[in-house]
Structure formats: structure tokens, C-alpha cells
Amino acid sequence: MKKIDRIREKVTIPPTSLYLSKMLDAGWRLVALEWEREMEVSGEPEVPVTETGSEEIPFGLRIAYDCRHLEDDPLEMQTLKFLAEMIVQDISFRSMADALNAREYRTRDGHPWTAASVFKLTPRLIDVAPRVLSGAEWESRKKQLTKVAWNS
């Protein structure tokens, strides 16, 4: 079985034909070129990216079809709504993970939920809670939830 080996080199000067020939002779094949330039832009500055060159998309969102903005991810938003209901019921993180797994919800990378992964999602749930816990759907759902022991 063959393995593909890749390297990425930072370009400080344009490559010469001699350098390209040397790489080809060593068995390398050119597969891509990436160009960049600075441009003056109007409007809001871009959000800075992390050191790895990309920014993680918040749970519950995905890149829209036009690749210019984020939109709700229906399955992830459903997961967040379900978690919000369990938070209101004062359910433990372990029990939340078990309930998510029972419904066959998975983390973004396809793994079963753990108490730690649910806990790590808490800051995102706090961000999105005002939107998730509002509206007529939430009002009708709230009535169906059992009373919380400390609030009874």
C-alpha cells in the first residue's frame, strides 16, 4: 500500500526553475499553488483566525451555502435545545450525555457524548440560550417539563 507524503513550504522568494526541477527529480509532484495579496476593504474587519489558520465554527452553526456567513445547523440546534431542557430540569452532565446517546445524537466528530463533552458545550449553550429558550415553542414545551426539585 502506498502512502502520500506532503510538505508545505513557506515561500519567501519565488521558486526558480532549478528548484522546481530538483523537487521533481526527487519524486515530488506539484499539486497546488496558493496566491495571496493585500487589499483595501471597506466595512467591518475580518475576525482574526487562530494560529492554526482556521477558527472553529460554534456548535449549532454551519457554513452557509454561499460560504459567506454561518447559518443554523438543524441537528446541532436540536441538540442544544434538548440540552437546554435538561439544564432547566437540573439533570447531571452524566445523565445528559446518556440521554443524548439514547437519542443517538453524536458529537460533531461523530463520537458518543460524555459528561466532559457536554460540560465543554456549556459556554456555547449559554451563548445560544436566549434564542433557544424563547418563543411560543419554548413556552409550550416548558409546561411539559417536570418541576425542578429546588424550584418546587
N, C-alpha and C positions, 0 to 999 in steps of 0.2 A: 504494500500500500504506500502510495506517495503522499508526502506532506508538502504543503505550500509554505514556503518561508517568505516573509515580507519584512521589508525595512522601510522606514520613513526617515528621510533626511531633511534637516532644516537647510534651506538654501540661503546662502549669504552672497553668492555671486552666481550668475547664470552658468549652467553646466556647459562645458566645452564638448566638441565632438570627440575629442580624445578621451574624456572622462566617460562619455556615453558608450564609446566603443569598448573601453576597458570593462565596464559593467556587463555589457552584452557578452563579451568573451568569457567572463566569469560565470555565465549562465543566468544572469538576471534578465528579466524582460520588463520593459517599461509598460505599466498598466494604467497610469493616470498622471495627469498634470493638474495642479491646483493653482489658480491665479487669484491675487487679491490686490486691491488698491484702496487708497483712502478717498473718501468722497465727502463733500459737504452735504449735510442733511438738515432738513427743517423739521420742527416738531419735537416730540419727546425723544430724549436719548435712549439708546437701546439698554436693556437690562444687562448688567455685566454678567459674564459667564464664569463658571468656576474654573479652577486651574486645569481641570481635565478637558476643558474646551466645550463642555456642554452643561446645561442646567437641568436638573431633574424636574420633570413635569409633576406638579402636585397631584396626589391621589384624588381621583374623581374627575380629572380633566384629561383631555387628549388633544393632539394637534388636529385642527380643523382641516377639512378637505382642501381649502385654499392655501394651507401651510403658512398662514399669516397671523393666526390667532389660535387661542385654545377654546375648546367647547366641552360641555359636559360629556363624560363617558357614562352611558346609562347604567351599565353593570356596576361600575365603581361607585356611582352616586347611590345606587340601590344598597350597596354595602354600607356606605356612610349613613344612610337613613336608618338601616337596621341597627347599626352600632349606636346611633343617637337614641333610639328607642330603648336599647338595653342600658345605656348610661342613665337615662331617666328612671329606669327600674332599679338602679343601683346593683347591677349584676357584676360579678367579678370578671377580671380580664380573662382568666382561665375559662370561665363559663361562656364568655363572649366568643372566644376562639372556638370552643366546642360547638356553639350554636352556628357560627359561620361555616364551620366544616360540615355540620349536619345538613346544611342547606347547599353544600357543595360549592360554596364561594371559595375562591382561591386568591392568594396574594397576587400582586402584579407580575411576579416572576413565576407564577403557577404552583407555588408550594402551599401546603395546608397552613392555616392560621395557627399561631402560637400566642400565648399570653404576651410575650415580648413584642411580637409583631403588631398586636392590637394596641399595646401601650405606645409603641412608636408612632402609631397613626393618630393618637390623641391630639397633638397640636394641629393637625390638619382638620380634624373633626371640630375643634374649637373655631378654626377659621371659617368653616363652611356651615356651622350650626345655625347661625341666624337665618340663612337661606333655607336650610333643610327643615328647621323647626318652625316654619311659618306657613301661613296659607290655610285654606279650607281643608286640604287633605290631612295636614297635621292635626288640626282641631278635631276632626272626626276620629282619627287614629288615636289621639291622646285619650279619648273617652274609653277606648277599648283596653288600654293598658291597665295592668293591675296596680293597686295602690302601693306606694313605696312604704316600707316599714317605718322609716324615720319621719315620714310625712303623713301618717295616717291619723 
